[in-house]
Amino acid sequence: MPCLRTIVLGFLLVLAACSTANVPDGGNDDTAHVDVDRDPQGFEVDPEGFWLKGDLHVHATGASNDTGGDSFPADINAKAQERGLFFVVLTDHSNSTGSDASTRDEDPELFNLGPEFMYWEEAATQTEADVFLLVSGNEISPRHPEEAVAPCGHIGCIPRSLDDFDTDSPFTDRPMGSVTGGEALEQAQARNCFAIVNHPYAFAGWIAYDWSRFDYDGMEVWNGGGGGFDVFDQMSYDAWRCDLLSGRWVVPIGASDNHRVHTEPPGLLLHPALGWPHTAVFAVDKTWPGIIAGLESGHVYLAEGDSRIQIDGYDDKKRRHEGLGTRYLRVRGHLDSRAEDGGTLRIVHATACSDPRPDPTEVPSIEETVLYEETVAAGDFEVVVTIVGDPGVYTTTVLTNPPTIVEGSRYAALSRAIRIP
């Protein structure tokens, strides 16, 4: 009998090994996740946390010299909460364009002296735990002489920590033509900022990015200055996807670039409304460290108004998974009720990029396949598509019209990316 037990046990071990070997990548057998909770559709439930809406590119009177004179931190706080934002980062222009907030004329005697974070203390007093966070950041703003009209770059400096951040040292952004966008980026990184390339492509070429460095943390793929998601935002969006296809990890950002806080939604061309667009960050708690962790993970979506969109991956057993074993893409969202004509929902698989950068005069070109396309009405939507886990970048958007130079897509929403190496 002992011999028989040994034979049976050996046979069972062989069966178990064969069963494990046949499980596809990313899809473990059921015994590995017996306790996975599932929603009514059979998918693993979402992790616990909060979707927190915020604006990461906002200018304040008294620190930036082009705000109209009525955008003080208290006004920004009030408008932000009125519009459902949980956090705002003040990104006032670096010293040489913002030191004298009464004029746009540049004074060489003020170059590279600061101050850079004029509202650091006041932002703290405007913050109410679990209700609203106001943070003082910076937009490092070098540029070329006006006659050059050449890209240089504006870099959003989002403090990673509010406890030990250096608010005293100035940034260097002048004289004109002496500081590249990449050198501004390097300064933001040295200051422990979550560094964002703002409006990398823009109608005003002198605020576009020169692509002199590529190690930024985020890219503003949707800037509010164009009156909705416009053709320059589409260029930035494609540059972001190109970065992901090249192996770089970059977080997409949507931000208003608001200079006049009393502008009503949806805003005007060149005068965007606060929070239009915004970035929603998934965070485990309602703290600044939680928001920064969510940003760094890239768990975001970008939208105007009440629109929202999220994309999630699952394995063949409908467990959350993003990798070669991904078999389901699940898209859930909402189109703002003011989008009276509805919008076009697309799920896209990008596989390759022709990248002319660092030449700032050309735009990356994406090879992509549309996996799903449907016209959706205002309100909630949910779509599930099956995939085989092919490498590439998977994204989803809902746009109310094709982006153009003079008219952007209002009430749109853009998802994060699922990247399969």
N, C-alpha and C positions, 0 to 999 in steps of 0.2 A: 504493500500500500504506500509506503513512503516514496517508492519509485514512481508510482502513478501520480501522486500529488506533485512531484517535481516536474513530471512531463506536462501536467495540466497547467501548472504555474508558468512554465516556460512558454507554453503556447499562448497563454493570456498576455504575457509580456510582449511577445512578438506582435500580437494583434494591436496592443496599445501603441507600440512603436510605429506600426504601419499607419494607424489612424492619425497619429500626430504628424507623420510625414506628409499626409495628404491634405493637411489644413493649409489653405492659401496664405500668402504673406499678409499679416495684419488680421487674419481671421482665426482666432484660437477656438478650440472646441468648447462646447457649452459648459463643461465642468470648470473651466478657468474663470468664468464670470457668472456663477450661479445666482449671485445676489444683485445683478444689474436691474435697477428699476426701469420700467418702461412706461411710455405715455400711451394714450389710447390708439395711436397709429402703430404701436409696436416698436418704436425707436427708443433707444436709451434716453432717459430724461436729461434735460439740460442741467449743467452744473449750477450750484447755488451762487448767486451774485446779483449785481445790479448793472443795468445799462444806464450810464450817466452821460448826458449830453453836455458838450462844452464847446467853447470857441477859443481856439489857440492862436488867434491873430487879431488883436484889437488894440486901437490907439486911444490914448487919453489926453485930454487938454492939460496943458502945463508940463507935459513931458514930450509930446510930439507937436511939431509946429504946423500941422496941417489938419486940425480937427474941427474947425469951425467955432471953437471957443466955448462949447457947452457939453463936453464929454468928460466929466470928472468921474472919479471912481465910484462915488455914491450913485451917480446917475446910471453908470454901467451896471452896478449891482442891481438896482431897481428894475431896469429894462431886462436884464438877463433872467431874473427870477420870473418876471411877467411872461417871458417867452419859453419858460420851461427848461432853462439851462441850469445845470448843477455847478459848473465851473467855468471861469473865464481867465485867460492869461493875457495880461497887458504886455504887448510887445512893442513898446515905444522905440522909435528910431535911436540908434546909437549916437553917442555924444555930439558928433560934428553936425548932424542934421537936427538934433533935438535939444541941444543945450540952451539955446535961446528960443523959447517957445513963442516969442512974440513976432518972429520973422522967419522967412524962408531963405533970406540972404545968408551966405556963409561967411563967417569971420575966422580967419586963420588963427587968431589968438585963442579961439575956443577949441581948436582941433585936438582930439585925442586926450581930453582932460576929464571927461565925464561931466556930470553924474550920469550913471546908466540905469539905475533902478530907483527912480525918484519916489515911487509910490510903494516901496517895499513895506514900510511900517503901516501905511494906511490900508494897503491890501489886507494885511493881517487883521486890522480892526473891522474890515468889511466882511470878514469870513465868519460864518456861523456853522459850527460843526453839525454834520448830517443834513444841512439845509442848503448851503451855498459856499463855494470856495472862490476867492479872488486871489490870484497870484501875480506878482510882478516879475515879468520876464524882459526880453529885449529883442529887437530886430536889428542885428548888425547890418549896417547899410552903406557899404562902400559903393562908389560909382565912378564912371569915367567922366571926363569933361563933357558938357552938354553937346558940344559940336561933334563928339565922337559917336554918340547914340549907339554904343556897343554894350552887349551883355556883360554883367559883372556878377551880381548876385546879392540877394537879401537873405540872411540866415536867421531863422527864428531860434532864439535861445530860451528853452523851457527848463527852468531849474529842476533838477532831479530831486534835490533835497531842499527843504525849507529850514533846516536846522543849522547847517554849516556852510551855506552858500556864500561865495565871495561877492558882495554887493558894492565893494569899495573901488576895486581896480577898474580903470577905464578900458574900453576896447579901442583898437586902432583901425580907423576907417578912412583917413585922409592923409595927405592931399588926394584930390581926385586923380584916379588913374594909378595910384601907388599900391593899392590893396586889391587882390583878386577875390573872387567869391570863395575860392578854395582856402585862401588865407583867413577869411572871415569865419569859415567853417571850422578851421583849425583852432581859432580862438574860442569858439563856442564849446568845442570838445574839451579844451584845456580847462574851461570853467565848470566842467561837469554838467553841461546842458544836454538835454535831449534835443539834438540839432536837426532843424527842419529847413530844407530848401524851399523857400516861399516863391510862389508864382514862377516856376522855372521857365515857362514860356509865357509871353505876355504881349499884348498889343503895343505897350510902351517898351521897346526893346532894351532900354537902359536899366530896367528893373529885372530883366530876365537873368538866368544863371549862365555862367561861362563854362561850366562843366570841367573846371580845373581840378576838382577832387570828387570822388565818388563814395566816400565813407560817411555820408550823412545817415542819420537814424530814420528820418521821415521825409516825405516829399509831399508838398501841398499840391495835390492833383486836382483840387477844386478850390479856386479862389473866388470870393464873392464879387469881385469888381466887374465881372462880365455880364451881370444880369442873368444868372442861371449858369448851368454847366455848358460852357461854350467851346468853340473849336480850340482855343488855347489850353483849356482844361483837358480836352481830349488828347492833345499833344503830350501834356504832362502825365496823363493817365497811361498812355502808351509807353512813355519813358519809364514810369514806375514798373509796368509789367516787364519791360525789357530788362530792368535791373534784376527782377526776380528770376527771369529765365537765365540770366548770367550767373546766378548763384548768390547774389547779394541779398541780404535781408533788409528791406526797407518798408516802413509803415506808411500807408496812404493817409493823407490828412485832408479834410475839408474845413475851411475857415473863412470868416467873412471879410477880414481886412477892413473892419469897420472903423471909420474916422469920425462919424457923426451919429451919436448913439440914438438920437431922436428920429432918425430915418425909419419910416414905417415899412414893415414887410409887404411885399417881397423885396423892396428896395428899388433903387434906380441904377442905371448904368453909371459906373464909376462912384456911386454912393450906395454901397451895400448896407443892408439892415443887419444889426447885431444878430448873430446866430444863423445867418443865411449865407452859406450853409454852415453846418456844425459837424463835429465829429462825436459820435457816441462811442464810449469806451466801456467794455465789459470789465467790471472790477469786483473783487471779492468783498470789498467794503467801501464805505463812503469817505475814504481818506485820501490825501494827496499821494502817499506811497502806494496805495491801492490803484489809483488812477495811472501813475507812472508805470507800475507793473503791467497793467492792462495795455497801455500804449506800447510798451516794449514787446509784449507778446503779439501785437498786431491784431488783437481781437477787437475790431472796430467796425463801424459802418459810417458812411457819410450821407447827409441828407439835408433837404430843406423842409421847413414846416413840420408836419406830423408824419411825413413819409419815413419809412424805415425798411431795411432789408438785411437779412443775414443768410449766410451759406454755411452748411455744416456737412461733414463727411462721415460715413458709416461703413462698417465692413459688411460682409455677406450675412451676418447675423444681426444686423442693425444696431451694432454697438459703435459708439463714437470712435472714429479712426480717420486719420489723414496720412496717407502713404500709399505704397504700392497695393495694399490690400483694400483700398477704398472701392466700394461697389455702389454706393448710393450717394448722390448729392441732393440735399434737402434745402430748398429755398423757401424762406418764410418772410413775409413783409406786409407793408401797408402803404397804399398810395393816398396822399393827402386829399381830402374831400374837395379842395379847391381846384384839383386837376379835373376839370369838368369833362374833358374829352378823353380821359383815361391816359394810359401810357403803354409803352412797349417793354415787356419783360424779356430779357435775354439771359441765357446761361452760355458762357463762352469758354472754350478750351484753347489757350494760346500755347503754341509749341515751339516757335522760333522767332528771332528778332534780327532785323538788319539794323545795326546801330552805328550811326555816323558820328556820334560823340567821341571826342570833345568838340567837334565842330558845332557851334551853337546855332548855325544858320540852317542846319538840316534836322529833320525829326526822325526818330526811330520808327521803323515799319514792322508791324506785328503780323506773323502768320497765325491764323486762328480758324477755329471751326465753331460755328454756332450749334450748340447741342440742343437748344430749346428756344423758341420764340413764340410769344403770344401777346395779344393786346389784352390788357387788364383794365377793369374799371376802378374808380376810386374805391378804397376799402381794403380789406384784408385779402391776401392771396397766399397760396402754398402750392409748391410744385416739387415733385421728386423725380429725378432722372437716374437711370442706371449707367454706370461706366465700368470699364475694365481695369482702371487704375493706371492708364497710360501716363507717362511723365509729362509735365507741363504745368501751366498755371491756370487755375479754374476760378472764374469770377462771375458775378451776376450784377446786372444793372436794371433799373426801371427808369426810362426817359420819356418825357412827354412830347418831345420833338427832337429831330436831329440837330446837334449843335452846329451853330454857324458863328461867323465873326460878330454879327450884329444882334443875334438873338440866341440866348442860351436856353437850355431845358429847365423850366421851372418845376419845383416840387419833386425833383428827381431823387434817386437814392442809389448809392454805389456800395457794394459789399467789400469786405476784405478779400484776400486771395487764399485759396488752398493750393499749396505748391507741392507737387509730387516730383522729387528729384529723378 
